[in-house]
Amino acid sequence: MPRPSHRGTRRTPRRPVRFALLALLLAAVGPATGLGPVAPLAVQAPPDRPSGPVDPGTSTGTGTGTRAATDTDTVGTNPGNPTPTGRSTIVPTTVPTTASLRLAGRRIVYSYPGATPPPELLDTIRAGRAAGVILFKENAPSPEQLRVAVEMLKAAAQESPSGAPLLLMTDQEGGKVRRLPGAPVHSARQTGAAADPAGDAALSGAGAAGTLADAGLNVNLAPVLDVFDAPDNFIDHFERSYGGKPEVVAELGTAFLTAQQQSGVAATAKHFPGLGAAAREENTDERPVVLPVPLAELRARGEEPYRAAIAGGVRLVMASWAVYPALDADRPAGLSSAVVQGELRRRLGFRGVTVTDALEAGALADFGDTGERAVAAALAGMDLLLCSARDIQQGDDAAEALALALDSGRLDAGEFSSAVGRVDSLRTSFGRP
């Protein structure tokens, strides 16, 4: 968006009273500009590190009738420049308001390199501008180092305006996809082939919860609910699918997530509306993927396990980055309101938190930079944005883009508030440390 332009001056009759008023106006503005008053956002601190006291009393959006997500009464609007007649005009800006930046941060999941959270991430968390952090193997070279890192992250969250717990998450599916050592040992394929599949799935879910809870984490990006349609295709090759029958995947995925959530760790069903039709080489982490599955088949196979998971109370759903022409021929699922709002929210009735897959994924190569992808995902209805490139700047860029889109009106303020409220509600459900 263009930077604010300077307003022209208007000729006025040379009358003493008007000269006096002009002098008072210039004195109020100060000698630095000499061009009339500027919008309040122009004197805010830089977007990545706001200075000054943090707004007290931020509501947590727990659905109890309090205002869920606003930091101030002007969130989502640029107050603009007052005119000589007292009217206000909206002024385009490239600097987000501090209040909108705080709100935007509450939709961002950060990541970082190495074993120790960097100071800039801890500062962001203390300022209340992060929803959570995703952890990888490189962040946990040893259990002791992970414990210290998690304590640092939690302490920073306690110092934030709300004091709400962070969403501390990882991928602990089982089998080959485990970021932390420990349970669950069995992969989804092994669980599906067990003598008692439902019992094995429940044990795996409880085991995943134990591993994460022992490490201080509260969200697992599992289970995978993809129903494979050909043996050894992409999702089956890595043993991440419970099977090729939607009713089996529905039963076992729900058993996993129910056992896990009963132990206090939120579950994430993924990758909606299903990657089971992806061929062996069709990896959305690496490149764009189009899955031309007929709508009737997509709903009967791909979406059916999500119906069971939603009935079972799953807390989060992750959208796929594949394109499904039967629903939206142009946009990946996580950037498509037809998929997120139409299928997941309205058709299946999901009321929990939606979360993107990695924003840096190769499947999004044609959808701009981090900021453009973040705004597109928010427009589609994604609540949480997963910035998992182990780069603090990636999260900052996503937050700033969301805040600018909120200030400009591109993102609806009411919908933005609702998304933040859902995330805040999930966070506060874990209680205070």
DAWOZI-V320983 format. One record per backbone hydrogen bond with DSSP energy under -1.0 kcal/mol. CO is the residue of the C=O (numbers start at 1). NH is the residue of the N-H. Records with the same first field share a line. If there is no record, write none. Layout:
CO = NH ; NH
//
This chain:
13 = 15
15 = 19
16 = 20
17 = 21
18 = 22
19 = 23
20 = 24
21 = 25
22 = 26
23 = 27
24 = 28
25 = 29
26 = 30
39 = 42
40 = 43
41 = 44
72 = 75
74 = 77
81 = 89
83 = 86
87 = 83
97 = 101
98 = 102
99 = 103
100 = 104
101 = 105
102 = 106
104 = 107
105 = 108
107 = 385
108 = 131 ; 132
109 = 387
110 = 134
118 = 122
119 = 123
120 = 124
121 = 125
122 = 126
123 = 127
124 = 129
125 = 128
131 = 167
132 = 110
133 = 169
136 = 139
137 = 140
142 = 146
143 = 147
144 = 148
145 = 149
146 = 150
147 = 151
148 = 152
149 = 153
150 = 154
151 = 155
152 = 156
153 = 157
154 = 158
157 = 160
167 = 133
168 = 218 ; 219
169 = 135
170 = 221
171 = 179
174 = 177
177 = 173 ; 174
187 = 191
188 = 192
189 = 193
191 = 194
196 = 200
197 = 201
198 = 202
199 = 203
200 = 204
201 = 205
202 = 206
203 = 207
204 = 208
205 = 209
206 = 210
207 = 211
208 = 212
209 = 213
210 = 214
212 = 217
213 = 216
218 = 266
219 = 170
220 = 222
222 = 268
223 = 270
230 = 233
233 = 237
235 = 240
236 = 239
239 = 188 ; 189
243 = 228
245 = 249
246 = 250
247 = 251
248 = 252
249 = 253
250 = 254
251 = 255
252 = 256
253 = 257
254 = 258
255 = 259
256 = 260
257 = 261
258 = 262
260 = 263 ; 265
261 = 264
266 = 220
267 = 316
269 = 318
270 = 225
271 = 274
272 = 320
275 = 278
276 = 229
278 = 234
279 = 282
281 = 283
283 = 286 ; 287
284 = 363
285 = 362
289 = 323
291 = 293
294 = 298
295 = 299
296 = 300
297 = 301
298 = 303
303 = 306 ; 307
304 = 308
305 = 309
306 = 310
307 = 311
308 = 312
309 = 314
310 = 313
315 = 353
316 = 269
317 = 355
318 = 272
320 = 334
322 = 333
323 = 291
324 = 327 ; 328
332 = 335
333 = 336
336 = 340
337 = 341 ; 342
338 = 343
339 = 344
340 = 345
341 = 346
342 = 347
343 = 348
344 = 350
353 = 317
354 = 384
355 = 319
358 = 361
361 = 364
362 = 365
364 = 367
369 = 373
370 = 374
371 = 375
372 = 376
373 = 377
374 = 378
375 = 379
376 = 380
377 = 382
384 = 356
385 = 109
386 = 359
392 = 396
393 = 397
394 = 398
395 = 399
396 = 400
397 = 401
398 = 402
399 = 403
400 = 404
401 = 405
402 = 406
403 = 407
404 = 408
405 = 410 ; 411
412 = 416
413 = 417
414 = 418
415 = 419
416 = 420
417 = 421
418 = 422
419 = 423
420 = 424
421 = 425
422 = 426
423 = 427
424 = 428
425 = 429
427 = 430
428 = 431
//
